[in-house]
C-alpha cells in the first residue's frame, strides 16, 4: 500500500507540473500573438516619426530659402562685401597714374584738433586729388586714442562703412595709434570722406577715448 500511495502522489505532482507547463506555454503563446498584433502599429508609429522629421527638415530649408529671397527682393543683398583691414605688405598698391594732385590744397585738416608731439616729417597734409570715375584716389588716415587702447575693429568699421571706400591697408599700429592707407572711388572728395569718417568715429568710440582722425597725403 505505501508503494501505491507514493505512485499516486508522484502522478499527481507530474500532472500538476504538466498543467503548469501547459498554462505557461498558453500565456507565452497569447503574449506572442499580442506582440505580433502590436508590431504593425509600432512600425506605423515609427513611420509617422520619420515623416515628421522629414517635414521639419523641409520646413527649415524652405524658411531659409524664403529669407534669402526676401532679402534680395527688398533691395538688400543677402551678403554684403565691404573693405576690411589687411596686414601691412611690402608692396602696397600704387596710386593710379591718372589720380594726380590738383592745384587747390585742402584746408588744414588738423584745424580745431589738439595734437601731441611733433608732426611726422612725411607724409604731409593731404592735397585734394582729381580723378575720373572708375579711378581710385589713395590717402592716409591716422587714428589716435589718447586715453586707452585703440580698437582696430571699430577703426575698420569707421572707414569701411563709408560707401566711397574701396580698400584699406593697415600700415602701422602701436596700440594707441594706427596709420592706414585708404583707397576711394574717383569722383569722391577725400576731404569729404575724411570729414564723414571723423564724424562717424564719434558714434563708434566713447567720448572718454578721445579718438582723433587726421588725413595725410599718401607717401610717394
C-alpha positions in Angstrom: 0.0 0.0 0.0 2.7 2.5 0.7 4.1 2.0 -2.8 0.7 2.6 -4.3 0.3 5.8 -2.3 3.7 7.0 -3.4 2.9 6.3 -7.0 -0.4 8.2 -6.8 1.4 11.2 -5.2 4.0 11.2 -7.9 1.4 11.0 -10.6 -0.4 14.0 -9.1 2.8 16.0 -8.9 3.6 15.2 -12.5 0.1 16.1 -13.6 0.4 19.5 -11.8 3.7 20.1 -13.3 2.4 19.4 -16.8 -0.7 21.6 -16.1 1.6 24.4 -15.0 3.8 24.0 -18.1 0.7 24.0 -20.3 -0.6 27.2 -18.7 2.8 28.8 -19.1 3.0 27.8 -22.8 -0.5 29.1 -23.3 0.4 32.5 -21.8 3.5 32.6 -23.8 1.5 31.9 -27.0 -1.0 34.6 -26.1 1.8 37.1 -25.4 3.5 36.2 -28.7 0.2 36.8 -30.5 -0.3 40.2 -28.8 3.2 41.2 -29.8 2.6 40.2 -33.3 -0.6 42.3 -33.4 1.3 45.3 -32.0 4.2 45.1 -34.4 2.4 46.7 -37.4 1.3 49.6 -35.1 4.9 50.1 -33.8 6.1 50.2 -37.4 3.4 52.7 -38.3 4.3 54.9 -35.4 8.0 54.8 -36.5 7.0 55.8 -40.0 5.0 58.7 -38.6 8.0 59.9 -36.7 10.2 59.6 -39.8 7.7 61.7 -41.8 7.6 64.3 -39.0 11.4 64.6 -39.0 11.4 64.9 -42.8 8.7 67.6 -42.7 10.7 69.6 -40.1 13.9 69.5 -42.3 11.9 70.5 -45.4 10.3 73.4 -43.5 13.7 74.7 -42.3 15.0 74.5 -45.8 12.1 76.5 -47.2 12.3 79.1 -44.5 16.0 79.6 -45.2 15.3 80.0 -48.9 12.4 82.4 -48.4 14.6 84.6 -46.1 17.3 84.8 -48.7 14.7 85.6 -51.4 13.1 88.4 -49.3 16.5 90.0 -48.7 17.1 90.1 -52.4 13.7 91.4 -53.4 13.8 94.3 -50.9 16.9 95.7 -52.5 19.2 94.4 -49.7 21.8 91.8 -50.9 21.9 88.6 -49.0 25.7 89.0 -48.4 27.4 92.4 -48.1 31.0 92.6 -49.0 32.9 95.6 -47.7 36.6 96.5 -47.4 38.4 95.2 -44.4 41.8 95.9 -42.9 44.7 93.9 -44.3 48.1 93.3 -42.8 50.9 95.6 -43.9 52.6 94.3 -47.1 56.0 95.0 -48.5 54.4 96.4 -51.7 51.3 98.5 -51.1 49.0 99.1 -54.1 50.4 102.1 -56.1 48.3 105.2 -56.7 46.8 105.2 -60.2 48.7 107.3 -62.7 45.6 109.4 -63.6 45.0 110.4 -59.9 47.3 113.4 -59.8 47.2 116.1 -57.2 45.3 119.3 -58.2 46.4 122.8 -57.7 44.0 123.6 -54.9 45.0 122.4 -51.5 42.7 121.1 -48.8 42.0 123.3 -45.8 44.2 122.4 -42.8 42.7 119.1 -41.7 44.2 119.5 -38.2 42.4 122.8 -37.6 40.3 122.6 -34.4 42.1 119.3 -33.3 44.6 119.3 -30.4 47.8 117.4 -31.3 50.5 116.0 -29.0 54.1 115.6 -30.0 55.9 116.6 -33.2 54.3 116.1 -36.7 55.8 113.4 -38.8 58.2 114.6 -41.5 56.3 112.7 -44.1 53.7 112.3 -45.3 52.4 115.8 -45.4 48.8 117.2 -45.0 46.6 115.9 -47.9 46.0 117.9 -51.1 42.8 117.3 -53.0 43.1 114.9 -55.9 41.2 114.9 -59.2 40.3 111.6 -60.7 37.8 110.4 -63.3 35.0 108.0 -62.3 36.4 104.5 -62.1 39.9 105.6 -61.0 41.0 105.3 -57.4 42.4 108.0 -55.1 44.5 107.0 -52.1 45.5 108.9 -48.9 46.3 108.1 -45.3 44.3 108.3 -42.1 45.9 108.5 -38.7 43.7 107.4 -35.8 44.9 108.1 -32.2 43.3 107.2 -28.9 44.7 109.5 -26.1 43.2 107.7 -23.1 43.3 104.0 -23.8 44.0 101.3 -26.4 42.7 101.9 -29.9 40.1 99.4 -31.1 41.1 98.3 -34.6 37.8 96.7 -35.3 36.0 100.0 -34.6 38.6 101.7 -36.9 37.8 99.2 -39.6 34.0 99.9 -39.2 34.5 103.6 -39.2 36.3 103.5 -42.6 34.8 100.6 -44.4 31.2 101.6 -43.8 31.7 104.7 -46.0 30.2 104.0 -49.4 33.1 105.6 -51.3 35.8 103.5 -49.7 37.1 100.6 -51.9 40.1 99.3 -50.0 42.0 99.7 -46.7 45.6 98.7 -45.7 46.9 98.9 -42.1 50.4 100.4 -42.3 51.3 100.9 -38.6 49.8 100.2 -35.2 51.3 100.6 -31.7 48.2 100.1 -29.5 47.2 103.7 -29.3 47.8 105.0 -32.8 47.1 103.4 -36.2 48.1 104.6 -39.7 46.0 103.3 -42.6 46.1 103.7 -46.4 42.6 104.2 -47.9 41.5 104.0 -51.5 38.3 105.8 -52.5 36.5 105.8 -55.9 37.1 108.5 -58.4 34.8 111.5 -58.1 34.6 111.3 -54.3 36.2 114.1 -52.4 39.0 112.9 -50.0 38.2 115.9 -47.7 34.5 114.9 -47.6 35.4 111.2 -46.9 37.7 112.2 -44.1 35.1 114.5 -42.6 32.4 111.8 -42.7 34.7 109.2 -41.2 35.8 111.7 -38.4 32.1 112.3 -37.6 31.3 108.5 -37.7 34.1 107.9 -35.2 32.3 109.9 -32.6 29.4 107.4 -32.7 31.7 104.3 -32.5 34.1 105.3 -29.8 33.1 106.5 -26.3 33.9 110.2 -25.6 36.4 109.2 -22.9 38.6 107.5 -25.5 39.3 111.0 -27.1 39.9 109.5 -30.6 41.2 111.9 -33.3 41.4 111.3 -37.0 43.9 113.1 -39.3 44.1 112.8 -43.0 47.6 112.8 -44.6 48.9 112.9 -48.2 50.0 109.5 -49.4 53.7 108.9 -49.4 55.3 108.8 -52.9 
